[in-house]
């Protein structure tokens, strides 16, 4: 699908969107991009700047979204619907906006004849650059089969997780909740060990061959916390937002949420205390907390 030089729209060329658009271009797609914060400097090589969301909708039949939240997705869906010369038929949303927002955006787009593909990604900026992301796609099976070759240009692991808008979001939300829980819990555990005179590297070596191993002990702490770089490329505010989306989802479902409530509160307090921080800096937040 990508080898024939198809024109693909891309709305949202930020830290995640720009490298994903670049990888689509490397795979043979022509990119028609738009970013509300400024388009020209963020385009991949050879890309064309659209003047608006409507410009993308008028020029491309398929467009990706990489947006910060549900409010932005709602606004873009509204602008797509209002575009007078619309060619757009499929929107692939890689944003993390929550299952309820995804269902709402899908309904709005369906009303104007545009199919919404719920396709959030995991792997951070490094994964976006390396095209090693995991993508969790919810759409009809036949549409997934058609889109999969193009999706694999931006994501190494592409999963069809369901057929309804919101199911991809649910998968992403529960994944990030587990990641956030591991990071917060590991921060407390390592802090406890340091206070008892244990060295961080020793603790990580033991944990990673023991039952306490998790994504934080195996990746985030050795790569970011131990060397003091704290540059995983994912903001604390985004992790806090994602965990709150999980909490909202389980509240709406009236599902068990004791751990979710606690983890959401921890990340919200970290976000408030450390604006602009990388999410791995929650370890600093824990170290500086007093009881």
N, C-alpha and C positions, 0 to 999 in steps of 0.2 A: 504493500500500500504506500510506503514512503519512498520507494525507489523511483516513482514516476514524476517526482518534483511537484507533488500536490501542494497547493497553497493551504497552509494551516494557520489559523488564528491563535494568538496567545495573548490573554488579558491578565496582566499582573506579572511584571518582569523584575521582581524583587530578588531577595537572596535565594529563594527556591526556584522561582519562575524563570529567571534569566538562564541559569545553567540547564534547566530542562528544555527551554526553547533552543538553546545552543546544541544540545544533543539531538533534538529533532532535526535541526539544520544539518548536522553532521551525517544524519541518516538519510539525507536526500530530500527533506521537506523544505519548501519555501515558507518563510515565516512572515506573517502580517501581524505585528505586535502593537499593543497599547498598554501604557502604564500611566495612571493618574498622576504619579509623582514625576513623570518625565520619561519619554519613550526613547528618543534617538540614542542617547548614551547607553541605554540598557539593551538595545537590540543585539542579537547574535550577528556575527559577520554575514553580510548578504541579506539581512532582514530588511523589511519595509515597515516604516512607521505608519500607523493609522492615526487619524486625528482624534478618534473617540472610540468608545465601545461600539457605537453604531457603525463606524467605519469598518471595524472588524466584522461585524454582522453582515455588512453589505458586500464584503469581499471574499469571505471564506465560508465554505459549507461546514467545516468542522473547526471548533475552537477549544483550546484548553483554558482553564481558569486556575490561577494560583493567587488566592486572596486571603486577607488576614482573618476574616470572621464572617459570620452569617449576615451581618448588616451590609457588608460590602457585596456579598453574593446577591442579596436581595436587590441592591441598587443596580448591579450589573444586569440581573435578569430583567428588571424593569426597563433599562435602556435597550436591551436586546429586543424586548417586546415592542418598544416604541420606534425602533429603526424602520424608516419608511421603505428602504430598498434592501430588504433582508434576503440574503442567500443562505444564511446559517441554518443548518438542520440538526447538528449534534453539538452539544456542549459536554466536554469532559472536565469535571471539576476535581482538581487535585487538592483543593483546600481542605482544612479541617474546620468544619462549621457546626457539627452536631447533627444528629439524626433528624430532629424536628425541623431545623432550618433546611436541610437537604430535601426533605419531603415538600416543604413549602416552595422552595425554588423550582423543584421538578414540576410541581403543579402549575406554577406561573408560566414556565416555559412551554409546557405541554399545551397550554391554552392558545399559544401562538404557533404551534406546529414544530416546536424544537424539542428534540429528545435530550434528556438530562442523564448523563452517565456519572454516577457517584463513584469517585476514584481517588480517595485520599492516599497520601504516600507517607512512608516512614523511612528514616535514614539520615535526616538532617542535610545541611548544606554540603557536607563532604559526599554524602550519597548522591545528591543531585548532580554534583560536578562529575562524579565517577560513573553516573548512570547505574548505580548499584542499589537504588531504592527498592523497597517493597511497596507494591501498589495493591490496594484492596478494592476490587471493582464490583459494583452492584448495577446490573442492567440485564435485559433479556439475553439468554445464552447466545442466540444467533448474532446479536450485535457485538457481544464480547468477542466471539470468534472472528468477526470482521476487523475489529479494532486491535486485537492482540498484537499483530506484528508491529504496529506503530507504537503501542504502549511499551513494548519491549525496548524501544529506542531510549526510553527515559528510566525504565525500571527493570532491574535484573530479575526480580521475582514478582510476577504478575499473577494475582489470585482472583478467581471469580468466586466471590463470597455470597452472592445472592442476586435476586432479580429485582428487588425494590429499592428505590432511592431511600437512603438512610441506613441500609444494611452495611454499606462500605464504611460509613461514618461510625456505626456502632463498633465495627471491628477495630477501626483506628482508635476510638475512644478507650476501649478496654485495653488495647495494647499500650497506649500512653499512660493510662492509669497504673498498669503494672510497672512500667518503666519508672514512673514518678515515685511509686511506692518503694521500689528497689533502691532508688537514689537517696530518698529520704531516710529509709531504714538503715542503709549501709553507712550513711553519714553519721547517724547516731551510734552505730556499732563501732566504727573506726574511732570515733571520738572517745568512746568508752575505753577502748584498748589503749589509745595514746595516753589517756589520763592514768592508766595503770602501768605505764612504762613500756608498752609494746611498740615496736617500730611498724610503720604503715606497710612497708614492703613485705615484711615478714607476715603480717596479718593477711595481706592479699594473697601471698603465696600459699598459705594454709587454706584460706577460704576457697581458693580456686581449684583445690583438689578435695574439697569437703562439701558437706551438704548445704552450706551457706552460699555457695556460688550463685551469682546472678549477673544480669547485664551490667550492673554498676561495678561489681568486683572484677569482672572479666574484661571490661572495656573502659568505662568512664573514669574509674579511679586510676588504673595504671597509665592511661593515656593523658588524662587531664589534671587530676587532683594530685597525684604523687609528684609529677614534675612541676606542678604549680602553674601550668599554662592556662587552665580554665578557659579553653577556647574550642568547645565542641561545636559551636556554630548554631546553637538553639537557645533562644532567649528564655530567661526565667519567666517573663510575662506570658510567653506562649505556652510553656508547660503548665503554668497556673491556669491559663484559660482552658487548656485541654482537660485538665482534671476537673475544673468546674463544669465543663460540658458533660463529662461522665457523671458527675453528681446530679446535674439537672436531668440527665437521661434516666438514671435509676430512680430518682424521685418521681418522675413522670410515670414510670412503670411500676411504682410502689414496690420496688425490689429491695432486698437487704443492702444496706449502705453504711454500716457503722465505720468500716475501714475507709470507705470513700469520703465520708464526711470529714474524718480526721485528716486524711492526706490532703484534701482540698484546702482545709484550713491552714495546714503547714505551708503549702505552696503559696497561698494568698499572702500570708504574713511574710514569707521570704521575698515575694515580689514587692511588697510595700517597703520592706527594709532595704532592699538592694535594687532599686530601679536601674534598668540598663544592663543588668548582669547576665552572664551566661548561666544556663541552668545548673551546670556543675558546681557553681559557687554556692549552692545550698550547703555544701560542706562548711564553708566559712560562716554561713548563717547559724548552723548548728554549733560550731565551735564557739561562736560569740554569744550564744544564748545562755541564759542563766536559769536553768530549771524549768 
